[in-house]
Amino acid sequence: MSVRYPNGKVYQASISGNKSESEKKNSYSNRGMTLEEDLNATNTYYLERQIAVIHKKPTPVQIVKVDYPSRSAAVIREAYFKQASTTDYNGIYKGRYIDFEAKETKNNTSFPLQNFHQHQIDHMQQVLTQDGICFVILCFTALEEIYYLDASHLLGFWHRHLNGGRKSVTKQEVQEVGFIIPLGYQARINYISIIDRLYFNGN
């Protein structure tokens, strides 16, 4: 099946998208889990314990070609994204709007800014302008390290790039302004603990 963006470009699945079983086994920490699956499990944990309501945003798709190999089955052959996606997740926590993007890289020393798109950057700026809590979760898969990076810092790195600066964020920069998120058992990626520290005095 081919899925296309609004501009007609064929969609290529990102690292955090659906993977084959063999690819999953080689994903970070070799636990057969993707970053997306761990975040979804974390959000389910938050929801079930009434900690926060955070969901992955659905991506609206327009189906344009369907084959019917049998009367009881339909196979989608071609579809288009109706609009460019913004960020991966949003919701509410302690009365504050939460909005974030999750990305992975196999690079050990830097995070390529090409993983982000201008419309996502614009969306993050709009959320910050409305006093929402906006951030990105960056996963260095080979190092098995996950970081919380406030969107305001990402915007700074993005504008540096637009002004002729480096096309990536060094891992050292991520460590200096971000926060590492240890992998847990129940809340696998407990990003709420970082939000508590930054916005709610650790409570």
C-alpha positions in Angstrom: 0.0 0.0 0.0 1.3 3.5 -0.8 0.4 6.4 1.6 1.1 9.9 0.4 1.4 13.3 2.1 -0.8 16.2 1.0 1.9 17.3 -1.4 1.8 13.9 -3.1 5.2 12.7 -1.7 5.2 9.0 -0.8 5.3 8.5 3.0 8.4 6.6 4.3 7.9 5.1 7.8 10.0 6.7 10.4 12.1 4.9 13.0 9.3 5.2 15.6 6.7 3.8 13.2 5.6 0.2 12.6 8.5 -2.3 12.4 8.9 -5.9 11.5 9.6 -8.4 14.2 13.3 -8.6 13.3 13.6 -4.8 13.4 11.9 -4.7 16.8 14.5 -7.1 18.2 17.2 -4.7 17.2 15.5 -1.6 18.7 16.8 0.2 21.8 17.6 -2.0 24.8 16.9 -5.1 22.7 13.6 -5.7 24.5 11.6 -6.0 21.4 9.8 -2.7 22.2 9.8 0.5 20.2 9.9 4.0 21.7 6.3 4.4 20.6 5.1 1.2 22.3 6.9 2.2 25.5 5.3 5.7 25.5 1.9 4.2 24.8 2.4 1.8 27.7 3.5 4.7 29.9 0.4 6.8 29.0 -1.8 3.8 29.7 -0.2 3.6 33.1 -0.9 7.3 33.7 -4.5 7.0 32.5 -5.4 3.9 34.6 -4.1 5.5 37.7 -5.7 8.9 37.0 -2.3 10.6 36.9 -2.7 12.2 33.4 -4.7 11.9 30.2 -2.2 11.7 27.3 -2.9 10.1 24.0 -1.2 9.6 20.7 -2.7 11.8 18.1 -4.5 10.0 15.3 -3.3 10.8 11.8 -6.2 11.4 9.4 -5.9 9.4 6.2 -7.9 9.6 3.0 -8.3 6.2 1.3 -8.3 6.6 -2.5 -7.9 3.0 -3.8 -9.3 -0.2 -2.3 -9.2 -3.7 -3.8 -11.7 -6.4 -2.8 -10.1 -9.8 -3.3 -13.1 -11.4 -1.8 -16.5 -10.4 -0.6 -15.5 -10.4 3.0 -12.1 -8.7 2.7 -10.9 -5.3 1.6 -7.2 -4.3 0.9 -6.2 -0.6 0.9 -3.8 0.0 -2.0 -3.4 3.7 -1.9 -4.1 6.4 0.7 -3.0 10.0 1.4 -2.4 11.9 4.7 -5.1 14.6 4.7 -2.8 17.1 6.4 0.7 17.4 7.7 1.0 16.0 11.2 2.1 18.2 14.1 3.4 16.3 17.1 2.9 12.8 18.3 1.2 13.2 21.7 -1.0 15.6 23.6 -3.3 15.7 26.6 -3.6 17.3 30.1 -1.8 17.0 33.4 -2.7 18.9 36.6 -4.7 21.4 34.5 -1.9 22.1 32.0 -2.0 21.2 28.3 0.8 18.7 27.4 2.1 18.4 23.9 5.2 16.5 22.7 7.0 14.8 19.9 9.1 11.6 20.2 12.1 10.8 18.0 14.8 8.2 17.8 18.3 8.2 16.3 21.0 5.6 15.8 23.7 8.3 16.0 25.7 8.2 19.3 27.0 11.8 19.3 24.3 14.0 17.9 20.6 14.3 17.1 19.9 15.3 13.4 17.5 18.1 13.1 16.3 16.6 9.8 14.1 14.4 12.0 11.9 17.4 12.5 9.8 19.5 10.1 9.1 23.2 10.0 5.3 22.7 10.6 6.2 20.7 13.7 8.5 23.5 14.9 5.7 26.1 14.2 3.2 24.0 16.2 5.6 23.8 19.2 6.1 27.6 19.1 2.3 28.1 19.1 1.9 25.8 22.1 4.6 27.6 24.0 2.9 30.9 23.2 -0.3 29.7 24.8 1.6 28.6 27.9 1.3 24.9 27.2 4.0 22.4 28.3 5.7 21.4 25.1 8.8 19.2 24.7 10.5 16.4 22.7 11.6 13.0 23.9 14.9 12.0 22.2 16.1 8.4 22.2 19.7 7.5 21.4 18.9 3.9 20.6 22.4 2.5 20.5 23.2 4.0 23.8 19.8 3.1 25.3 19.4 6.7 26.6 16.2 8.7 26.5 16.1 12.5 27.2 13.5 15.1 27.9 14.2 18.3 26.0 12.0 21.4 26.4 10.7 22.7 23.1 12.2 26.1 23.8 15.6 24.6 23.5 14.8 22.7 20.4 13.5 26.0 18.8 16.8 27.6 19.7 18.8 24.8 18.0 16.4 24.9 15.0 16.9 28.7 14.5 20.7 28.2 14.8 20.5 25.7 12.0 18.4 28.1 9.8 21.0 30.8 10.4 23.7 28.7 9.0 24.7 26.7 12.1 25.1 23.0 12.5 22.3 20.7 11.3 22.2 18.7 14.5 22.1 18.9 18.2 25.2 17.5 19.9 24.6 14.9 22.6 26.5 17.1 25.0 24.1 19.9 24.3 21.2 17.6 25.0 22.8 16.6 28.3 23.4 20.2 29.3 19.8 21.5 28.8 17.8 18.3 28.8 17.0 15.6 31.4 17.7 11.9 31.1 14.7 9.7 31.7 15.6 6.4 33.3 13.7 3.4 31.9 11.3 2.1 34.5 9.1 -0.9 35.0 5.5 0.3 35.2 5.9 3.8 33.8 8.5 2.8 31.3 9.4 6.3 30.2 8.3 8.4 33.2 8.4 11.9 31.6 5.8 13.2 34.1 8.5 13.0 36.8 10.5 15.6 34.8 7.4 17.8 34.3 6.8 17.7 38.0 10.4 19.0 38.6 10.1 21.7 36.1 6.6 23.0 36.6 5.2 21.8 39.9 8.1 22.0 42.3 8.7 18.3 42.3 5.2 17.4 43.4 
